[in-house]
Amino acid sequence: MNPILISFDLDHTLMVNPFRRWVFPDVDKAVHPLLSSGGGTPVRRMVQEHLDRLARREWVSAYDWDDILRTITGEKKSHLPFTVEDRVRHYAKPGRVWLFADVLPVLNRLHSQGVRMVAATNGWEKYQRPVTDCLGITRYLDSFHTPDTRGFAKPHPDFFDFPNGHPLVHIGDRIDQDIAGANRAKVVSVWINRHLTEEWRLRSLKERRTHPDFPHLVHRQLKQEGWEDSPSDEQIPDYLITSLEELEKVLNLMHP
């Protein structure tokens, strides 16, 4: 049995969930008549409540979208026609959720090699598992590590203090959550970015990490995530991969 434990972020790392394209538009359409004018759309109010909870360090409830929806609707919450969980389950079907093409082959190979894998995501399991079930990847994951089970959210280092031992490698697409969190927890951080130019793709893992433009690449990603400052040391990934296929190169470098 290979002792390596790998933790994967889910959305935009392995898959695309239905929130932005399907769930949130349904919320806007159904909830708008219940709210007073002003204050933005229902989803904008939900996002603001999410950010407010994060600012109060309410790591678990910040990702409880059903509770957030009930909060913004106040006394009208009894009139809600559905829950967020209902909508996720409704849209967790082929054509509404997607798996990146490189995912199943890599998970298959890692599983056959005895590599243990877990999900490490800020989405509650009730919002994630219907999607992973639909896409056929739940069977590869030993467990789901989420704010409602961990009591923390990424990038808090305690999020990565898994009961079954520290992961040696964490893979994710966000610098502010995945990379910063893994680095704070002192585990190997792997940033996956499938949108890089051919020039970056042709470089080796080591060449990418040591290239003088690498900090600028990280900074550009951080700006997309809402950060303006230059990246700190904890926001610099140990490795940059352009597809999940390259994860095996990372493992080979760690255990030549």
Helices and strands as residue ranges (DSSP letters): E 5-8, E 15-16, I 19-23, H 24-31, G 32-34, H 42-55, G 61-63, H 65-73, G 74-79, H 84-91, E 98-99, H 103-112, E 116-120, H 125-135, G 138-140, E 144-145, H 147-150, G 157-160, E 169-172, I 175-179, H 180-184, E 188-192, H 198-202, H 205-210, H 214-224, G 233-235, E 239-241, G 244-246, H 247-254
